[in-house]
């Protein structure tokens, strides 16, 4: 079993001090134990299955009813987003776009237009590794039923993948696909709605908050002198935590090949697809990105998966506001340059 790893600090220009050493964490825990927090306040935790995944919110409040009502508003926000953006719902706005946008420009909501524009920005940043048109082939997979497309089906639909097929008209607020068969899917940007949930709670006056949807997490504040601690699991054993990351006022996303998958003839088929091939990448088991927003961290986890460890971490090292941890099939743990790994760790 691998020894649990904790990055000790960030180096260079990246938010030095937000990842803390064990000695600092111990001191902070002692301060928190002294009873500095309000005596009648409490932590409230709730979870719910939304958007096809587990969503949960934890916050500190001195008014239980207010806290519970606020969490329910976040869950309502998630449900509304799912109704508008899910490709599994034929009545959603995204489903309508996928059906009609290759025939004529489709007028869309400001939210869908802006989210599509954001997705294209990440496609450019990642040189196409992040691409919401992966759905042009992705719709052929069914991970619950263990169904995958044939080589002929992939070859037929692969030309429809490519963010450059999306034509946006800001003045008319329309989306148009320049060829038949193009589909979009925002499953790789659910971090956007996590950010919206955290912002809703912040506007309501909550200052110690964790909002999560399927591994995309946004954190506000600390835990009264202690950081929030996010664990990165062993891809083969969900009970075994390989890395712990202490964070404050940041976002973190983890994607793994163990989330939605099936095996056939010893081969793992999972929910992340390489836009260049229409198939799942094989060189990475898990990617975690730390950054300022869950929108950003969510998009970049998928990108590192597609690019692979060396090219993916090289990309992350060019972005001053994010860091990354990747786990490869041999269980090596790799860190971006902004994280200092423990001296004994098996990664690089």
GINORHU-V448277 format. One record per residue. N is the residue number from 1. RES is the residue in one letter. PHI is phi in radians with two decimals (none if undefined). OMEGA is omega in whole degrees, 0 to 359 (999 if undefined). Layout:
# GINORHU-V448277
N&RES&PHI&OMEGA / N&RES&PHI&OMEGA
This chain:
# GINORHU-V448277
1&X&none&179 / 2&X&-1.25&176 / 3&X&-1.27&181 / 4&X&-1.10&185 / 5&X&-1.98&173 / 6&X&-2.35&176 / 7&X&-0.99&188 / 8&X&-1.49&180 / 9&X&-2.95&170 / 10&X&-1.72&182 / 11&X&-2.15&180 / 12&X&1.22&185 / 13&X&-1.67&190 / 14&X&-1.64&168 / 15&X&0.55&181 / 16&X&-1.03&175 / 17&X&1.77&180 / 18&X&-1.33&169 / 19&X&-1.81&194 / 20&X&-1.91&179 / 21&X&-1.32&181 / 22&X&-1.06&181 / 23&X&-1.17&179 / 24&X&-1.17&179 / 25&X&-1.10&180 / 26&X&-1.13&179 / 27&X&-1.13&179 / 28&X&-1.12&179 / 29&X&-1.11&179 / 30&X&-1.13&178 / 31&X&-1.10&181 / 32&X&-1.11&182 / 33&X&-1.25&184 / 34&X&-1.36&177 / 35&X&1.55&182 / 36&X&-1.30&181 / 37&X&-1.31&178 / 38&X&-0.96&189 / 39&X&-1.14&185 / 40&X&-1.69&179 / 41&X&-1.49&183 / 42&X&-2.73&172 / 43&X&-1.52&175 / 44&X&-2.09&180 / 45&X&-2.23&176 / 46&X&-2.45&175 / 47&X&-2.40&181 / 48&X&-2.75&176 / 49&X&-1.45&181 / 50&X&-2.47&178 / 51&X&1.05&179 / 52&X&1.27&181 / 53&X&-2.63&177 / 54&X&-1.51&176 / 55&X&-2.00&179 / 56&X&-2.58&180 / 57&X&-2.37&174 / 58&X&-2.29&180 / 59&X&-2.61&178 / 60&X&-1.80&182 / 61&X&-2.61&173 / 62&X&-1.77&178 / 63&X&-2.43&186 / 64&X&-1.00&182 / 65&X&-1.08&179 / 66&X&-1.13&180 / 67&X&-1.13&180 / 68&X&-1.16&178 / 69&X&-1.13&179 / 70&X&-1.15&178 / 71&X&-1.09&179 / 72&X&-1.12&176 / 73&X&-1.15&176 / 74&X&-1.12&179 / 75&X&-1.11&176 / 76&X&-1.09&177 / 77&X&-1.06&178 / 78&X&-1.10&181 / 79&X&-1.11&179 / 80&X&-1.14&177 / 81&X&-1.06&180 / 82&X&-1.08&179 / 83&X&-1.10&183 / 84&X&-1.51&193 / 85&X&-1.96&184 / 86&X&-1.29&174 / 87&X&-1.39&178 / 88&X&-1.51&179 / 89&X&-1.90&184 / 90&X&-1.10&180 / 91&X&-1.62&183 / 92&X&-1.28&179 / 93&X&-1.12&179 / 94&X&-1.14&177 / 95&X&-1.08&178 / 96&X&-1.12&178 / 97&X&-1.06&181 / 98&X&-1.08&180 / 99&X&-1.37&192 / 100&X&-1.98&191 / 101&X&-1.25&175 / 102&X&-1.48&179 / 103&X&-1.72&181 / 104&X&-2.85&176 / 105&X&-1.04&182 / 106&X&-1.95&176 / 107&X&-1.27&186 / 108&X&-2.23&177 / 109&X&-1.15&178 / 110&X&-1.05&181 / 111&X&-1.11&181 / 112&X&-1.17&178 / 113&X&-1.08&182 / 114&X&-1.14&180 / 115&X&-1.19&176 / 116&X&-1.14&177 / 117&X&-1.08&177 / 118&X&-1.08&179 / 119&X&-1.05&179 / 120&X&-1.15&176 / 121&X&-1.03&179 / 122&X&-1.25&174 / 123&X&-1.07&180 / 124&X&-1.22&180 / 125&X&-1.04&186 / 126&X&-1.71&179 / 127&X&1.00&176 / 128&X&1.56&179 / 129&X&-1.17&172 / 130&X&-1.72&185 / 131&X&-2.74&182 / 132&X&-1.22&176 / 133&X&-1.41&172 / 134&X&-0.93&182 / 135&X&-1.10&178 / 136&X&-1.09&170 / 137&X&-1.92&185 / 138&X&-1.00&182 / 139&X&-1.16&181 / 140&X&-1.39&180 / 141&X&-1.61&172 / 142&X&-2.34&187 / 143&X&-1.33&177 / 144&X&-1.29&182 / 145&X&-1.65&180 / 146&X&1.24&183 / 147&X&-1.96&175 / 148&X&-2.37&181 / 149&X&-1.30&174 / 150&X&-1.36&177 / 151&X&-1.05&180 / 152&X&-1.17&178 / 153&X&-1.14&178 / 154&X&-1.08&181 / 155&X&-1.07&181 / 156&X&-1.24&186 / 157&X&-1.72&185 / 158&X&-1.03&180 / 159&X&-1.07&179 / 160&X&-1.38&176 / 161&X&-1.40&179 / 162&X&2.63&185 / 163&X&-1.09&179 / 164&X&-1.23&174 / 165&X&-1.31&181 / 166&X&-1.57&178 / 167&X&-1.95&180 / 168&X&-1.84&174 / 169&X&-2.11&185 / 170&X&-1.13&182 / 171&X&-1.13&180 / 172&X&-1.55&184 / 173&X&0.94&181 / 174&X&-2.16&174 / 175&X&-2.13&178 / 176&X&-2.37&175 / 177&X&-1.78&187 / 178&X&-1.49&174 / 179&X&-2.69&178 / 180&X&-1.16&174 / 181&X&1.56&180 / 182&X&-1.30&176 / 183&X&-2.34&176 / 184&X&-2.15&181 / 185&X&-2.65&183 / 186&X&-1.77&177 / 187&X&-1.04&179 / 188&X&-1.57&179 / 189&X&-2.31&177 / 190&X&-1.21&173 / 191&X&-1.01&178 / 192&X&-1.02&183 / 193&X&-1.32&172 / 194&X&-1.11&176 / 195&X&-1.04&179 / 196&X&-1.10&177 / 197&X&-1.12&178 / 198&X&-1.14&179 / 199&X&-1.15&176 / 200&X&-1.07&181 / 201&X&-1.19&177 / 202&X&-1.10&179 / 203&X&-1.13&179 / 204&X&-1.46&175 / 205&X&1.76&179 / 206&X&-1.52&187 / 207&X&-2.06&177 / 208&X&-2.21&194 / 209&X&-2.52&167 / 210&X&-2.32&178 / 211&X&-2.07&184 / 212&X&-2.38&171 / 213&X&-2.43&175 / 214&X&1.00&177 / 215&X&1.70&174 / 216&X&-1.80&191 / 217&X&-2.23&173 / 218&X&-2.11&184 / 219&X&-2.07&173 / 220&X&-2.04&177 / 221&X&1.22&179 / 222&X&-2.16&177 / 223&X&-1.93&180 / 224&X&0.96&178 / 225&X&1.69&177 / 226&X&-2.06&175 / 227&X&-1.35&166 / 228&X&-1.23&180 / 229&X&-2.08&180 / 230&X&-1.88&180 / 231&X&-1.74&173 / 232&X&-1.87&187 / 233&X&-1.42&169 / 234&X&-1.16&181 / 235&X&-1.01&182 / 236&X&-1.78&183 / 237&X&-2.63&184 / 238&X&-1.09&180 / 239&X&-1.52&184 / 240&X&-1.80&179 / 241&X&-1.62&181 / 242&X&-1.56&184 / 243&X&-2.42&173 / 244&X&-2.01&183 / 245&X&-2.11&175 / 246&X&-1.43&186 / 247&X&-2.41&171 / 248&X&-2.46&175 / 249&X&0.88&179 / 250&X&-2.50&175 / 251&X&-2.13&178 / 252&X&-2.59&176 / 253&X&-2.28&173 / 254&X&-2.19&173 / 255&X&-2.09&180 / 256&X&-2.45&180 / 257&X&-1.38&181 / 258&X&-1.77&187 / 259&X&-1.42&176 / 260&X&-2.33&187 / 261&X&-2.81&168 / 262&X&-2.66&178 / 263&X&-1.89&170 / 264&X&-2.51&182 / 265&X&0.92&177 / 266&X&1.35&181 / 267&X&-1.87&181 / 268&X&-1.57&172 / 269&X&-1.90&183 / 270&X&-2.39&199 / 271&X&-1.33&178 / 272&X&-1.69&182 / 273&X&-2.07&173 / 274&X&-1.40&181 / 275&X&-1.04&181 / 276&X&-1.37&186 / 277&X&-2.12&186 / 278&X&1.29&181 / 279&X&-2.23&180 / 280&X&-1.31&175 / 281&X&-1.12&184 / 282&X&-2.03&189 / 283&X&-1.62&184 / 284&X&-2.42&176 / 285&X&-1.82&184 / 286&X&-2.69&176 / 287&X&-2.34&175 / 288&X&-2.13&177 / 289&X&-2.10&176 / 290&X&-1.96&182 / 291&X&-2.91&187 / 292&X&-1.36&181 / 293&X&-2.38&178 / 294&X&-1.26&174 / 295&X&-1.02&183 / 296&X&-1.21&183 / 297&X&-1.17&180 / 298&X&-1.10&181 / 299&X&-1.06&186 / 300&X&-1.36&176 / 301&X&-1.09&181 / 302&X&-1.10&182 / 303&X&-1.14&179 / 304&X&-1.15&175 / 305&X&-0.96&185 / 306&X&-1.20&183 / 307&X&-1.32&185 / 308&X&1.58&188 / 309&X&-1.06&188 / 310&X&-1.17&180 / 311&X&-1.20&180 / 312&X&-1.14&179 / 313&X&-1.22&175 / 314&X&-1.10&175 / 315&X&-1.10&181 / 316&X&-1.05&181 / 317&X&-1.17&176 / 318&X&-1.54&183 / 319&X&-1.87&190 / 320&X&-1.22&185 / 321&X&-1.85&182 / 322&X&-2.37&173 / 323&X&-2.36&185 / 324&X&-2.52&171 / 325&X&-2.30&180 / 326&X&-2.20&177 / 327&X&-2.09&182 / 328&X&-1.69&183 / 329&X&-1.00&178 / 330&X&-1.47&178 / 331&X&1.25&172 / 332&X&-1.23&179 / 333&X&-1.89&184 / 334&X&-1.97&182 / 335&X&-2.11&171 / 336&X&-1.23&186 / 337&X&-1.14&181 / 338&X&-1.36&177 / 339&X&-2.01&176 / 340&X&-1.76&182 / 341&X&-1.37&174 / 342&X&-1.03&185 / 343&X&-1.10&182 / 344&X&-1.60&189 / 345&X&-1.13&184 / 346&X&-1.54&182 / 347&X&-1.62&181 / 348&X&-2.32&999
